[in-house]
Amino acid sequence: MTAAGEEPTASAGERMHALVERLYPLCRSITGDGVRATLDIVGEYVPLEVHEVPTGTQVLDWTVPQEWNIRDAYIADSAGRRVVDFAASSLHVLGYSVPVSRRMPLAELRGHLHTLPDHPTWVPYRTSYYTPEWGFCLAQETLDALPDGEYEVRIDSTLADGHLTYAEHVVPGQVSDEVIVSCHVCHPSLANDNLAGIAVATFLARALAEETPYHTYRFIYAPGTVGAITWLARNAERIERVRHGLVLACAGDPGRLTYKRSRRGDAEIDRVMSHVLAASERPHQVNEFTPYGYDERQYCSPGFDLGVGSLSRTPYAGYPEYHTSADNPDFVSPEAMEDTLAVCREAFSVLDRNRRYVNLSPYGEPQLGRRGLYDSLGGRSDAKQAQMAMLWVLSMADGERGLLDVAERSGLPFDSVAGAADALAAAGLIKA
């Protein structure tokens, strides 16, 4: 499946960055046509099943809100010149602003203006989802340059009954047990938070579709918080199938990789991510769970308690550009997104191959030589490692411990352990 304008000879990182650039101008929020336009573009890369949930629908302790859409917004001076213009950036309007059409002096207008005095050239990102309000976001230097006088203020928006929109893409596996990969689609022109996560999720789905994964992988593109809650409320019958999960956000900045554990703290995805990051020798950090952040806190809430962690580079609010106009496509790089994608693929490869085996010849060490297992190692530079991996797998194949346990206890690379298990299974010495 090739998206419009996608350059097939470009690297995965370059194609992900191109997707970020396509999505960047769109005005997204927790509802509305910006979300639909975003999903339309993502749908060019992977097929999506789009869901529309009506305003007023009860979803757990929440209610689907009214739908917000915006066509235009500006502040114009006495000469009619637009000094703040939504057409220049979707960040210029307070998200979910109610409509307004007024003239007012600057002194009154100031109460509706949001700036970042510490970064006078940047525009902040602000919202008012659940409180009827209106406002504009602008650079402090723009505000400082405004003379006293009267200004025309217009926000051409609607807040009316409609729908909350989210989408899913499923990569079928050999079993119905699911791994969910979730990213939020509610932020406007913010490249790292959240467009890089959308891009990495999309290209991860494409990569998995080219394989035959063991688990079924379900990709969820939903607005933050209320979108994840809506998905959970509408999928109660599927929850028991969810074995593992990963939330992707802030996936393209230059910082080191950061993994946040699930609420359980020792879920299999937690162990896999910790192992993969450590084994790769990438600069990284593993953080404990906190009930604040992205949608991992919804999936991990006590009633569900799913094994869902979160992968980012620099975590939310951990970089100055967070939730500002400086989080633009220049802030994210193809190399960083490709690195995040590679870690996801490595982790899911471990997750898919982390099986439990039973030793079919458990009384003493079986004779590997007469089965040709030693001969198969001849000439290999890692022959000693491969031999040790076989012995470790045989020793720990008790039906209780998986291959990740073997890798962790032996200190051997997971790939060597999994390769040894494949060889032993083919020789009839172990079975899953």
Secondary structure as UniProt FT lines:
FT   TURN            4..5
FT   TURN            8..9
FT   HELIX           12..23
FT   TURN            24..25
FT   HELIX           33..42
FT   TURN            43..45
FT   STRAND          49..54
FT   TURN            55..56
FT   STRAND          58..59
FT   TURN            60..61
FT   STRAND          62..63
FT   STRAND          67..76
FT   TURN            78..79
FT   STRAND          82..85
FT   TURN            86..88
FT   HELIX           90..92
FT   STRAND          100..105
FT   HELIX           106..109
FT   HELIX           110..112
FT   STRAND          113..114
FT   TURN            117..118
FT   TURN            120..121
FT   STRAND          136..137
FT   HELIX           140..144
FT   STRAND          150..160
FT   STRAND          163..171
FT   STRAND          178..184
FT   HELIX           191..196
FT   HELIX           197..209
FT   STRAND          216..222
FT   TURN            224..225
FT   HELIX           226..234
FT   TURN            235..238
FT   HELIX           239..241
FT   STRAND          242..248
FT   STRAND          257..260
FT   HELIX           268..280
FT   STRAND          284..287
FT   HELIX           296..299
FT   TURN            302..304
FT   STRAND          308..312
FT   TURN            316..317
FT   TURN            320..323
FT   TURN            325..326
FT   TURN            329..331
FT   HELIX           334..353
FT   STRAND          356..359
FT   HELIX           369..371
FT   TURN            372..374
FT   HELIX           375..377
FT   TURN            378..379
FT   TURN            381..382
FT   HELIX           383..396
FT   STRAND          398..402
FT   HELIX           403..410
FT   HELIX           414..426
FT   TURN            427..428
FT   STRAND          430..431
//
